[in-house]
Amino acid sequence: MEENTVQTVKRSFVGIVTSDKMDKSIVVTITTKKMDRLYKKYVTRSKKYMAHDEQNDAHIGDTVRIVECRPLSKNKCWRLAEVIERAK
């Protein structure tokens, strides 16, 4: 018998931690550059995501990678995958 297993591709982003004041939670700001359709100029867009940080490992200014996961609370459906670079 063969089981039907669905393997999903989880999204991941690299961003900067902007808040670590909560217990086991961080706020990560993701910035992207997008072309404006009318003026044909690149505009910087930023969005904030709440992510789960089990060991309270990340701190403000760290560059981190977050990956998608099941909903953990009302606002959290991302978790910390790794700390890429520590803040100085």
PDB file with one MODEL, atoms N, CA, C and O in Angstrom:
MODEL        1
ATOM      1  N   MET A   1       0.836  -1.180   0.000  1.00  0.00           N
ATOM      2  CA  MET A   1       0.000   0.000   0.000  1.00  0.00           C
ATOM      3  C   MET A   1       0.880   1.242   0.000  1.00  0.00           C
ATOM      4  O   MET A   1       1.913   1.302   0.667  1.00  0.00           O
ATOM      5  N   GLU A   2       0.446   2.208  -0.752  1.00  0.00           N
ATOM      6  CA  GLU A   2       1.196   3.447  -0.871  1.00  0.00           C
ATOM      7  C   GLU A   2       0.391   4.570  -0.238  1.00  0.00           C
ATOM      8  O   GLU A   2      -0.774   4.781  -0.576  1.00  0.00           O
ATOM      9  N   GLU A   3       1.020   5.285   0.677  1.00  0.00           N
ATOM     10  CA  GLU A   3       0.339   6.396   1.332  1.00  0.00           C
ATOM     11  C   GLU A   3       0.470   7.652   0.492  1.00  0.00           C
ATOM     12  O   GLU A   3       1.492   7.885  -0.155  1.00  0.00           O
ATOM     13  N   ASN A   4      -0.568   8.445   0.512  1.00  0.00           N
ATOM     14  CA  ASN A   4      -0.518   9.724  -0.197  1.00  0.00           C
ATOM     15  C   ASN A   4       0.081  10.777   0.721  1.00  0.00           C
ATOM     16  O   ASN A   4      -0.589  11.301   1.611  1.00  0.00           O
ATOM     17  N   THR A   5       1.344  11.075   0.492  1.00  0.00           N
ATOM     18  CA  THR A   5       2.010  12.107   1.274  1.00  0.00           C
ATOM     19  C   THR A   5       2.225  13.313   0.383  1.00  0.00           C
ATOM     20  O   THR A   5       2.795  13.215  -0.703  1.00  0.00           O
ATOM     21  N   VAL A   6       1.765  14.434   0.859  1.00  0.00           N
ATOM     22  CA  VAL A   6       1.903  15.673   0.102  1.00  0.00           C
ATOM     23  C   VAL A   6       3.058  16.448   0.697  1.00  0.00           C
ATOM     24  O   VAL A   6       3.053  16.775   1.884  1.00  0.00           O
ATOM     25  N   GLN A   7       4.047  16.741  -0.127  1.00  0.00           N
ATOM     26  CA  GLN A   7       5.196  17.503   0.329  1.00  0.00           C
ATOM     27  C   GLN A   7       5.048  18.932  -0.183  1.00  0.00           C
ATOM     28  O   GLN A   7       5.025  19.176  -1.389  1.00  0.00           O
ATOM     29  N   THR A   8       4.950  19.871   0.756  1.00  0.00           N
ATOM     30  CA  THR A   8       4.762  21.267   0.377  1.00  0.00           C
ATOM     31  C   THR A   8       6.089  22.003   0.451  1.00  0.00           C
ATOM     32  O   THR A   8       6.961  21.670   1.254  1.00  0.00           O
ATOM     33  N   VAL A   9       6.221  22.988  -0.385  1.00  0.00           N
ATOM     34  CA  VAL A   9       7.400  23.835  -0.368  1.00  0.00           C
ATOM     35  C   VAL A   9       7.107  24.998   0.566  1.00  0.00           C
ATOM     36  O   VAL A   9       6.196  25.787   0.318  1.00  0.00           O
ATOM     37  N   LYS A  10       7.882  25.102   1.644  1.00  0.00           N
ATOM     38  CA  LYS A  10       7.650  26.146   2.618  1.00  0.00           C
ATOM     39  C   LYS A  10       8.397  27.407   2.209  1.00  0.00           C
ATOM     40  O   LYS A  10       9.563  27.366   1.818  1.00  0.00           O
ATOM     41  N   ARG A  11       7.694  28.525   2.309  1.00  0.00           N
ATOM     42  CA  ARG A  11       8.322  29.802   1.978  1.00  0.00           C
ATOM     43  C   ARG A  11       9.317  30.182   3.066  1.00  0.00           C
ATOM     44  O   ARG A  11       9.136  29.840   4.235  1.00  0.00           O
ATOM     45  N   SER A  12      10.362  30.888   2.674  1.00  0.00           N
ATOM     46  CA  SER A  12      11.325  31.385   3.656  1.00  0.00           C
ATOM     47  C   SER A  12      11.770  32.780   3.242  1.00  0.00           C
ATOM     48  O   SER A  12      11.861  33.096   2.056  1.00  0.00           O
ATOM     49  N   PHE A  13      12.043  33.604   4.243  1.00  0.00           N
ATOM     50  CA  PHE A  13      12.489  34.972   4.022  1.00  0.00           C
ATOM     51  C   PHE A  13      13.718  35.244   4.866  1.00  0.00           C
ATOM     52  O   PHE A  13      13.932  34.611   5.900  1.00  0.00           O
ATOM     53  N   VAL A  14      14.521  36.192   4.412  1.00  0.00           N
ATOM     54  CA  VAL A  14      15.654  36.675   5.197  1.00  0.00           C
ATOM     55  C   VAL A  14      15.358  38.120   5.546  1.00  0.00           C
ATOM     56  O   VAL A  14      15.039  38.924   4.670  1.00  0.00           O
ATOM     57  N   GLY A  15      15.465  38.454   6.838  1.00  0.00           N
ATOM     58  CA  GLY A  15      15.153  39.806   7.276  1.00  0.00           C
ATOM     59  C   GLY A  15      15.910  40.163   8.542  1.00  0.00           C
ATOM     60  O   GLY A  15      16.759  39.407   9.014  1.00  0.00           O
ATOM     61  N   ILE A  16      15.585  41.335   9.083  1.00  0.00           N
ATOM     62  CA  ILE A  16      16.269  41.865  10.258  1.00  0.00           C
ATOM     63  C   ILE A  16      15.292  41.901  11.421  1.00  0.00           C
ATOM     64  O   ILE A  16      14.144  42.317  11.265  1.00  0.00           O
ATOM     65  N   VAL A  17      15.751  41.465  12.590  1.00  0.00           N
ATOM     66  CA  VAL A  17      14.907  41.457  13.786  1.00  0.00           C
ATOM     67  C   VAL A  17      14.738  42.894  14.266  1.00  0.00           C
ATOM     68  O   VAL A  17      15.721  43.597  14.497  1.00  0.00           O
ATOM     69  N   THR A  18      13.477  43.330  14.415  1.00  0.00           N
ATOM     70  CA  THR A  18      13.206  44.683  14.883  1.00  0.00           C
ATOM     71  C   THR A  18      12.673  44.708  16.309  1.00  0.00           C
ATOM     72  O   THR A  18      12.652  45.768  16.934  1.00  0.00           O
ATOM     73  N   SER A  19      12.242  43.569  16.837  1.00  0.00           N
ATOM     74  CA  SER A  19      11.783  43.507  18.225  1.00  0.00           C
ATOM     75  C   SER A  19      11.972  42.097  18.766  1.00  0.00           C
ATOM     76  O   SER A  19      11.672  41.109  18.095  1.00  0.00           O
ATOM     77  N   ASP A  20      12.481  42.026  20.000  1.00  0.00           N
ATOM     78  CA  ASP A  20      12.621  40.732  20.678  1.00  0.00           C
ATOM     79  C   ASP A  20      12.139  40.823  22.119  1.00  0.00           C
ATOM     80  O   ASP A  20      12.589  40.062  22.976  1.00  0.00           O
ATOM     81  N   LYS A  21      11.230  41.747  22.388  1.00  0.00           N
ATOM     82  CA  LYS A  21      10.783  41.998  23.758  1.00  0.00           C
ATOM     83  C   LYS A  21       9.828  40.937  24.282  1.00  0.00           C
ATOM     84  O   LYS A  21       9.650  40.812  25.494  1.00  0.00           O
ATOM     85  N   MET A  22       9.213  40.174  23.393  1.00  0.00           N
ATOM     86  CA  MET A  22       8.267  39.145  23.821  1.00  0.00           C
ATOM     87  C   MET A  22       9.008  37.847  24.146  1.00  0.00           C
ATOM     88  O   MET A  22      10.136  37.636  23.701  1.00  0.00           O
ATOM     89  N   ASP A  23       8.366  36.992  24.921  1.00  0.00           N
ATOM     90  CA  ASP A  23       8.957  35.700  25.246  1.00  0.00           C
ATOM     91  C   ASP A  23       8.682  34.725  24.103  1.00  0.00           C
ATOM     92  O   ASP A  23       7.531  34.498  23.730  1.00  0.00           O
ATOM     93  N   LYS A  24       9.752  34.153  23.553  1.00  0.00           N
ATOM     94  CA  LYS A  24       9.690  33.179  22.460  1.00  0.00           C
ATOM     95  C   LYS A  24       9.072  33.736  21.181  1.00  0.00           C
ATOM     96  O   LYS A  24       8.554  32.969  20.370  1.00  0.00           O
ATOM     97  N   SER A  25       9.115  35.049  20.983  1.00  0.00           N
ATOM     98  CA  SER A  25       8.593  35.666  19.764  1.00  0.00           C
ATOM     99  C   SER A  25       9.515  36.799  19.335  1.00  0.00           C
ATOM    100  O   SER A  25      10.098  37.495  20.166  1.00  0.00           O
ATOM    101  N   ILE A  26       9.634  36.971  18.023  1.00  0.00           N
ATOM    102  CA  ILE A  26      10.397  38.090  17.471  1.00  0.00           C
ATOM    103  C   ILE A  26       9.585  38.708  16.342  1.00  0.00           C
ATOM    104  O   ILE A  26       8.711  38.066  15.760  1.00  0.00           O
ATOM    105  N   VAL A  27       9.889  39.961  16.046  1.00  0.00           N
ATOM    106  CA  VAL A  27       9.301  40.635  14.895  1.00  0.00           C
ATOM    107  C   VAL A  27      10.422  40.835  13.884  1.00  0.00           C
ATOM    108  O   VAL A  27      11.458  41.422  14.198  1.00  0.00           O
ATOM    109  N   VAL A  28      10.205  40.338  12.662  1.00  0.00           N
ATOM    110  CA  VAL A  28      11.216  40.400  11.609  1.00  0.00           C
ATOM    111  C   VAL A  28      10.693  41.294  10.495  1.00  0.00           C
ATOM    112  O   VAL A  28       9.569  41.121  10.024  1.00  0.00           O
ATOM    113  N   THR A  29      11.520  42.257  10.075  1.00  0.00           N
ATOM    114  CA  THR A  29      11.153  43.145   8.981  1.00  0.00           C
ATOM    115  C   THR A  29      11.827  42.656   7.701  1.00  0.00           C
ATOM    116  O   THR A  29      13.047  42.502   7.639  1.00  0.00           O
ATOM    117  N   ILE A  30      10.997  42.416   6.680  1.00  0.00           N
ATOM    118  CA  ILE A  30      11.478  41.968   5.378  1.00  0.00           C
ATOM    119  C   ILE A  30      11.360  43.147   4.417  1.00  0.00           C
ATOM    120  O   ILE A  30      10.282  43.723   4.270  1.00  0.00           O
ATOM    121  N   THR A  31      12.456  43.504   3.768  1.00  0.00           N
ATOM    122  CA  THR A  31      12.416  44.597   2.792  1.00  0.00           C
ATOM    123  C   THR A  31      12.650  44.045   1.397  1.00  0.00           C
ATOM    124  O   THR A  31      13.548  43.231   1.183  1.00  0.00           O
ATOM    125  N   THR A  32      11.840  44.492   0.454  1.00  0.00           N
ATOM    126  CA  THR A  32      11.978  44.089  -0.938  1.00  0.00           C
ATOM    127  C   THR A  32      11.937  45.328  -1.817  1.00  0.00           C
ATOM    128  O   THR A  32      11.362  46.350  -1.443  1.00  0.00           O
ATOM    129  N   LYS A  33      12.549  45.227  -2.981  1.00  0.00           N
ATOM    130  CA  LYS A  33      12.494  46.308  -3.958  1.00  0.00           C
ATOM    131  C   LYS A  33      11.547  45.890  -5.064  1.00  0.00           C
ATOM    132  O   LYS A  33      11.650  44.792  -5.610  1.00  0.00           O
ATOM    133  N   LYS A  34      10.620  46.785  -5.387  1.00  0.00           N
ATOM    134  CA  LYS A  34       9.620  46.482  -6.402  1.00  0.00           C
ATOM    135  C   LYS A  34       9.563  47.622  -7.400  1.00  0.00           C
ATOM    136  O   LYS A  34       9.659  48.792  -7.031  1.00  0.00           O
ATOM    137  N   MET A  35       9.404  47.269  -8.665  1.00  0.00           N
ATOM    138  CA  MET A  35       9.335  48.269  -9.720  1.00  0.00           C
ATOM    139  C   MET A  35       7.960  48.940  -9.718  1.00  0.00           C
ATOM    140  O   MET A  35       6.933  48.262  -9.746  1.00  0.00           O
ATOM    141  N   ASP A  36       7.948  50.283  -9.684  1.00  0.00           N
ATOM    142  CA  ASP A  36       6.693  51.026  -9.787  1.00  0.00           C
ATOM    143  C   ASP A  36       6.240  51.000 -11.242  1.00  0.00           C
ATOM    144  O   ASP A  36       7.009  51.316 -12.150  1.00  0.00           O
ATOM    145  N   ARG A  37       4.966  50.615 -11.452  1.00  0.00           N
ATOM    146  CA  ARG A  37       4.493  50.434 -12.822  1.00  0.00           C
ATOM    147  C   ARG A  37       4.392  51.753 -13.585  1.00  0.00           C
ATOM    148  O   ARG A  37       4.652  51.791 -14.788  1.00  0.00           O
ATOM    149  N   LEU A  38       4.022  52.820 -12.909  1.00  0.00           N
ATOM    150  CA  LEU A  38       3.830  54.098 -13.589  1.00  0.00           C
ATOM    151  C   LEU A  38       5.157  54.812 -13.839  1.00  0.00           C
ATOM    152  O   LEU A  38       5.426  55.252 -14.957  1.00  0.00           O
ATOM    153  N   TYR A  39       5.983  54.926 -12.802  1.00  0.00           N
ATOM    154  CA  TYR A  39       7.202  55.731 -12.893  1.00  0.00           C
ATOM    155  C   TYR A  39       8.449  54.934 -13.245  1.00  0.00           C
ATOM    156  O   TYR A  39       9.513  55.513 -13.461  1.00  0.00           O
ATOM    157  N   LYS A  40       8.329  53.606 -13.306  1.00  0.00           N
ATOM    158  CA  LYS A  40       9.453  52.736 -13.679  1.00  0.00           C
ATOM    159  C   LYS A  40      10.672  52.943 -12.771  1.00  0.00           C
ATOM    160  O   LYS A  40      11.816  52.907 -13.224  1.00  0.00           O
ATOM    161  N   LYS A  41      10.402  53.158 -11.500  1.00  0.00           N
ATOM    162  CA  LYS A  41      11.471  53.291 -10.517  1.00  0.00           C
ATOM    163  C   LYS A  41      11.309  52.195  -9.477  1.00  0.00           C
ATOM    164  O   LYS A  41      10.200  51.722  -9.230  1.00  0.00           O
ATOM    165  N   TYR A  42      12.421  51.795  -8.869  1.00  0.00           N
ATOM    166  CA  TYR A  42      12.350  50.801  -7.804  1.00  0.00           C
ATOM    167  C   TYR A  42      11.971  51.488  -6.494  1.00  0.00           C
ATOM    168  O   TYR A  42      12.568  52.491  -6.101  1.00  0.00           O
ATOM    169  N   VAL A  43      10.968  50.924  -5.834  1.00  0.00           N
ATOM    170  CA  VAL A  43      10.489  51.438  -4.563  1.00  0.00           C
ATOM    171  C   VAL A  43      10.726  50.359  -3.512  1.00  0.00           C
ATOM    172  O   VAL A  43      10.460  49.182  -3.756  1.00  0.00           O
ATOM    173  N   THR A  44      11.225  50.757  -2.343  1.00  0.00           N
ATOM    174  CA  THR A  44      11.478  49.807  -1.266  1.00  0.00           C
ATOM    175  C   THR A  44      10.201  49.589  -0.475  1.00  0.00           C
ATOM    176  O   THR A  44       9.594  50.538   0.021  1.00  0.00           O
ATOM    177  N   ARG A  45       9.802  48.335  -0.363  1.00  0.00           N
ATOM    178  CA  ARG A  45       8.632  47.953   0.415  1.00  0.00           C
ATOM    179  C   ARG A  45       9.126  47.134   1.613  1.00  0.00           C
ATOM    180  O   ARG A  45      10.069  46.353   1.491  1.00  0.00           O
ATOM    181  N   SER A  46       8.489  47.317   2.757  1.00  0.00           N
ATOM    182  CA  SER A  46       8.856  46.518   3.929  1.00  0.00           C
ATOM    183  C   SER A  46       7.600  45.983   4.581  1.00  0.00           C
ATOM    184  O   SER A  46       6.546  46.617   4.552  1.00  0.00           O
ATOM    185  N   LYS A  47       7.731  44.805   5.170  1.00  0.00           N
ATOM    186  CA  LYS A  47       6.620  44.146   5.831  1.00  0.00           C
ATOM    187  C   LYS A  47       7.150  43.462   7.084  1.00  0.00           C
ATOM    188  O   LYS A  47       8.267  42.945   7.098  1.00  0.00           O
ATOM    189  N   LYS A  48       6.336  43.465   8.134  1.00  0.00           N
ATOM    190  CA  LYS A  48       6.747  42.864   9.401  1.00  0.00           C
ATOM    191  C   LYS A  48       6.041  41.531   9.600  1.00  0.00           C
ATOM    192  O   LYS A  48       4.845  41.402   9.337  1.00  0.00           O
ATOM    193  N   TYR A  49       6.792  40.546  10.065  1.00  0.00           N
ATOM    194  CA  TYR A  49       6.254  39.222  10.365  1.00  0.00           C
ATOM    195  C   TYR A  49       6.609  38.871  11.806  1.00  0.00           C
ATOM    196  O   TYR A  49       7.722  39.135  12.261  1.00  0.00           O
ATOM    197  N   MET A  50       5.659  38.278  12.515  1.00  0.00           N
ATOM    198  CA  MET A  50       5.957  37.738  13.841  1.00  0.00           C
ATOM    199  C   MET A  50       6.414  36.294  13.660  1.00  0.00           C
ATOM    200  O   MET A  50       5.797  35.525  12.922  1.00  0.00           O
ATOM    201  N   ALA A  51       7.490  35.939  14.335  1.00  0.00           N
ATOM    202  CA  ALA A  51       8.041  34.594  14.201  1.00  0.00           C
ATOM    203  C   ALA A  51       8.290  33.996  15.575  1.00  0.00           C
ATOM    204  O   ALA A  51       8.531  34.708  16.549  1.00  0.00           O
ATOM    205  N   HIS A  52       8.225  32.671  15.629  1.00  0.00           N
ATOM    206  CA  HIS A  52       8.439  31.926  16.868  1.00  0.00           C
ATOM    207  C   HIS A  52       9.931  31.666  17.060  1.00  0.00           C
ATOM    208  O   HIS A  52      10.597  31.145  16.166  1.00  0.00           O
ATOM    209  N   ASP A  53      10.445  32.029  18.222  1.00  0.00           N
ATOM    210  CA  ASP A  53      11.861  31.843  18.564  1.00  0.00           C
ATOM    211  C   ASP A  53      11.914  31.049  19.866  1.00  0.00           C
ATOM    212  O   ASP A  53      11.866  31.624  20.953  1.00  0.00           O
ATOM    213  N   GLU A  54      12.012  29.740  19.752  1.00  0.00           N
ATOM    214  CA  GLU A  54      11.876  28.841  20.912  1.00  0.00           C
ATOM    215  C   GLU A  54      12.912  29.098  21.993  1.00  0.00           C
ATOM    216  O   GLU A  54      12.568  29.095  23.175  1.00  0.00           O
ATOM    217  N   GLN A  55      14.179  29.322  21.626  1.00  0.00           N
ATOM    218  CA  GLN A  55      15.238  29.496  22.620  1.00  0.00           C
ATOM    219  C   GLN A  55      15.556  30.958  22.929  1.00  0.00           C
ATOM    220  O   GLN A  55      16.537  31.236  23.619  1.00  0.00           O
ATOM    221  N   ASN A  56      14.752  31.891  22.437  1.00  0.00           N
ATOM    222  CA  ASN A  56      15.044  33.322  22.584  1.00  0.00           C
ATOM    223  C   ASN A  56      16.471  33.619  22.120  1.00  0.00           C
ATOM    224  O   ASN A  56      17.241  34.283  22.813  1.00  0.00           O
ATOM    225  N   ASP A  57      16.800  33.115  20.940  1.00  0.00           N
ATOM    226  CA  ASP A  57      18.162  33.164  20.408  1.00  0.00           C
ATOM    227  C   ASP A  57      18.452  34.466  19.669  1.00  0.00           C
ATOM    228  O   ASP A  57      19.574  34.969  19.734  1.00  0.00           O
ATOM    229  N   ALA A  58      17.472  35.018  18.974  1.00  0.00           N
ATOM    230  CA  ALA A  58      17.696  36.207  18.140  1.00  0.00           C
ATOM    231  C   ALA A  58      17.471  37.480  18.952  1.00  0.00           C
ATOM    232  O   ALA A  58      16.648  37.519  19.867  1.00  0.00           O
ATOM    233  N   HIS A  59      18.225  38.517  18.595  1.00  0.00           N
ATOM    234  CA  HIS A  59      18.117  39.817  19.257  1.00  0.00           C
ATOM    235  C   HIS A  59      18.001  40.916  18.204  1.00  0.00           C
ATOM    236  O   HIS A  59      18.202  40.671  17.014  1.00  0.00           O
ATOM    237  N   ILE A  60      17.677  42.124  18.650  1.00  0.00           N
ATOM    238  CA  ILE A  60      17.458  43.246  17.735  1.00  0.00           C
ATOM    239  C   ILE A  60      18.703  43.471  16.876  1.00  0.00           C
ATOM    240  O   ILE A  60      19.821  43.516  17.388  1.00  0.00           O
ATOM    241  N   GLY A  61      18.496  43.612  15.570  1.00  0.00           N
ATOM    242  CA  GLY A  61      19.587  43.875  14.637  1.00  0.00           C
ATOM    243  C   GLY A  61      20.152  42.639  13.973  1.00  0.00           C
ATOM    244  O   GLY A  61      20.909  42.758  13.009  1.00  0.00           O
ATOM    245  N   ASP A  62      19.808  41.449  14.457  1.00  0.00           N
ATOM    246  CA  ASP A  62      20.312  40.210  13.855  1.00  0.00           C
ATOM    247  C   ASP A  62      19.651  39.977  12.501  1.00  0.00           C
ATOM    248  O   ASP A  62      18.477  40.297  12.311  1.00  0.00           O
ATOM    249  N   THR A  63      20.409  39.420  11.565  1.00  0.00           N
ATOM    250  CA  THR A  63      19.860  38.984  10.292  1.00  0.00           C
ATOM    251  C   THR A  63      19.479  37.514  10.434  1.00  0.00           C
ATOM    252  O   THR A  63      20.315  36.680  10.782  1.00  0.00           O
ATOM    253  N   VAL A  64      18.198  37.199  10.160  1.00  0.00           N
ATOM    254  CA  VAL A  64      17.690  35.850  10.411  1.00  0.00           C
ATOM    255  C   VAL A  64      16.937  35.327   9.196  1.00  0.00           C
ATOM    256  O   VAL A  64      16.518  36.090   8.326  1.00  0.00           O
ATOM    257  N   ARG A  65      16.774  33.993   9.158  1.00  0.00           N
ATOM    258  CA  ARG A  65      15.932  33.353   8.156  1.00  0.00           C
ATOM    259  C   ARG A  65      14.720  32.781   8.881  1.00  0.00           C
ATOM    260  O   ARG A  65      14.858  32.073   9.879  1.00  0.00           O
ATOM    261  N   ILE A  66      13.520  33.098   8.366  1.00  0.00           N
ATOM    262  CA  ILE A  66      12.295  32.554   8.937  1.00  0.00           C
ATOM    263  C   ILE A  66      11.619  31.685   7.889  1.00  0.00           C
ATOM    264  O   ILE A  66      11.684  31.975   6.694  1.00  0.00           O
ATOM    265  N   VAL A  67      10.965  30.611   8.345  1.00  0.00           N
ATOM    266  CA  VAL A  67      10.255  29.701   7.446  1.00  0.00           C
ATOM    267  C   VAL A  67       8.808  29.586   7.889  1.00  0.00           C
ATOM    268  O   VAL A  67       8.479  29.782   9.060  1.00  0.00           O
ATOM    269  N   GLU A  68       7.959  29.268   6.939  1.00  0.00           N
ATOM    270  CA  GLU A  68       6.533  29.137   7.187  1.00  0.00           C
ATOM    271  C   GLU A  68       6.260  27.871   7.996  1.00  0.00           C
ATOM    272  O   GLU A  68       6.941  26.859   7.827  1.00  0.00           O
ATOM    273  N   CYS A  69       5.265  27.935   8.872  1.00  0.00           N
ATOM    274  CA  CYS A  69       4.864  26.758   9.639  1.00  0.00           C
ATOM    275  C   CYS A  69       3.372  26.847   9.916  1.00  0.00           C
ATOM    276  O   CYS A  69       2.702  27.768   9.447  1.00  0.00           O
ATOM    277  N   ARG A  70       2.857  25.904  10.669  1.00  0.00           N
ATOM    278  CA  ARG A  70       1.443  25.929  11.006  1.00  0.00           C
ATOM    279  C   ARG A  70       1.166  27.135  11.904  1.00  0.00           C
ATOM    280  O   ARG A  70       2.090  27.641  12.540  1.00  0.00           O
ATOM    281  N   PRO A  71      -0.081  27.610  11.973  1.00  0.00           N
ATOM    282  CA  PRO A  71      -0.376  28.747  12.847  1.00  0.00           C
ATOM    283  C   PRO A  71      -0.116  28.401  14.317  1.00  0.00           C
ATOM    284  O   PRO A  71      -0.646  27.421  14.842  1.00  0.00           O
ATOM    285  N   LEU A  72       0.704  29.219  14.962  1.00  0.00           N
ATOM    286  CA  LEU A  72       1.046  28.999  16.361  1.00  0.00           C
ATOM    287  C   LEU A  72       0.225  29.884  17.294  1.00  0.00           C
ATOM    288  O   LEU A  72       0.039  29.559  18.467  1.00  0.00           O
ATOM    289  N   SER A  73      -0.260  30.990  16.771  1.00  0.00           N
ATOM    290  CA  SER A  73      -1.133  31.884  17.529  1.00  0.00           C
ATOM    291  C   SER A  73      -1.885  32.739  16.514  1.00  0.00           C
ATOM    292  O   SER A  73      -1.864  32.454  15.317  1.00  0.00           O
ATOM    293  N   LYS A  74      -2.543  33.776  16.992  1.00  0.00           N
ATOM    294  CA  LYS A  74      -3.312  34.637  16.091  1.00  0.00           C
ATOM    295  C   LYS A  74      -2.409  35.298  15.047  1.00  0.00           C
ATOM    296  O   LYS A  74      -2.798  35.429  13.886  1.00  0.00           O
ATOM    297  N   ASN A  75      -1.225  35.709  15.446  1.00  0.00           N
ATOM    298  CA  ASN A  75      -0.336  36.453  14.550  1.00  0.00           C
ATOM    299  C   ASN A  75       0.880  35.673  14.073  1.00  0.00           C
ATOM    300  O   ASN A  75       1.544  36.107  13.132  1.00  0.00           O
ATOM    301  N   LYS A  76       1.192  34.547  14.683  1.00  0.00           N
ATOM    302  CA  LYS A  76       2.423  33.829  14.358  1.00  0.00           C
ATOM    303  C   LYS A  76       2.154  32.595  13.508  1.00  0.00           C
ATOM    304  O   LYS A  76       1.479  31.663  13.945  1.00  0.00           O
ATOM    305  N   CYS A  77       2.690  32.597  12.285  1.00  0.00           N
ATOM    306  CA  CYS A  77       2.688  31.385  11.458  1.00  0.00           C
ATOM    307  C   CYS A  77       4.051  31.242  10.773  1.00  0.00           C
ATOM    308  O   CYS A  77       4.154  30.647   9.700  1.00  0.00           O
ATOM    309  N   TRP A  78       5.091  31.792  11.400  1.00  0.00           N
ATOM    310  CA  TRP A  78       6.472  31.695  10.942  1.00  0.00           C
ATOM    311  C   TRP A  78       7.315  31.267  12.134  1.00  0.00           C
ATOM    312  O   TRP A  78       6.960  31.529  13.283  1.00  0.00           O
ATOM    313  N   ARG A  79       8.434  30.605  11.853  1.00  0.00           N
ATOM    314  CA  ARG A  79       9.354  30.251  12.926  1.00  0.00           C
ATOM    315  C   ARG A  79      10.782  30.558  12.498  1.00  0.00           C
ATOM    316  O   ARG A  79      11.100  30.586  11.309  1.00  0.00           O
ATOM    317  N   LEU A  80      11.626  30.785  13.480  1.00  0.00           N
ATOM    318  CA  LEU A  80      13.021  31.100  13.233  1.00  0.00           C
ATOM    319  C   LEU A  80      13.746  29.840  12.768  1.00  0.00           C
ATOM    320  O   LEU A  80      13.727  28.819  13.455  1.00  0.00           O
ATOM    321  N   ALA A  81      14.387  29.915  11.594  1.00  0.00           N
ATOM    322  CA  ALA A  81      15.146  28.770  11.098  1.00  0.00           C
ATOM    323  C   ALA A  81      16.607  28.874  11.506  1.00  0.00           C
ATOM    324  O   ALA A  81      17.192  27.898  11.976  1.00  0.00           O
ATOM    325  N   GLU A  82      17.207  30.062  11.327  1.00  0.00           N
ATOM    326  CA  GLU A  82      18.614  30.234  11.693  1.00  0.00           C
ATOM    327  C   GLU A  82      18.941  31.716  11.843  1.00  0.00           C
ATOM    328  O   GLU A  82      18.286  32.578  11.258  1.00  0.00           O
ATOM    329  N   VAL A  83      19.961  31.986  12.634  1.00  0.00           N
ATOM    330  CA  VAL A  83      20.489  33.337  12.741  1.00  0.00           C
ATOM    331  C   VAL A  83      21.666  33.397  11.780  1.00  0.00           C
ATOM    332  O   VAL A  83      22.667  32.705  11.969  1.00  0.00           O
ATOM    333  N   ILE A  84      21.544  34.223  10.753  1.00  0.00           N
ATOM    334  CA  ILE A  84      22.577  34.290   9.718  1.00  0.00           C
ATOM    335  C   ILE A  84      23.749  35.142  10.198  1.00  0.00           C
ATOM    336  O   ILE A  84      24.908  34.747  10.077  1.00  0.00           O
ATOM    337  N   GLU A  85      23.431  36.318  10.743  1.00  0.00           N
ATOM    338  CA  GLU A  85      24.495  37.226  11.190  1.00  0.00           C
ATOM    339  C   GLU A  85      24.050  37.932  12.452  1.00  0.00           C
ATOM    340  O   GLU A  85      22.922  38.417  12.539  1.00  0.00           O
ATOM    341  N   ARG A  86      24.942  37.987  13.433  1.00  0.00           N
ATOM    342  CA  ARG A  86      24.650  38.662  14.700  1.00  0.00           C
ATOM    343  C   ARG A  86      24.871  40.168  14.545  1.00  0.00           C
ATOM    344  O   ARG A  86      25.719  40.605  13.767  1.00  0.00           O
ATOM    345  N   ALA A  87      24.101  40.948  15.293  1.00  0.00           N
ATOM    346  CA  ALA A  87      24.293  42.403  15.294  1.00  0.00           C
ATOM    347  C   ALA A  87      25.567  42.737  16.049  1.00  0.00           C
ATOM    348  O   ALA A  87      25.967  42.032  16.976  1.00  0.00           O
ATOM    349  N   LYS A  88      26.188  43.815  15.637  1.00  0.00           N
ATOM    350  CA  LYS A  88      27.445  44.201  16.284  1.00  0.00           C
ATOM    351  C   LYS A  88      27.205  45.095  17.457  1.00  0.00           C
ATOM    352  O   LYS A  88      28.155  45.516  18.117  1.00  0.00           O
TER     353      LYS A  88
ENDMDL
END
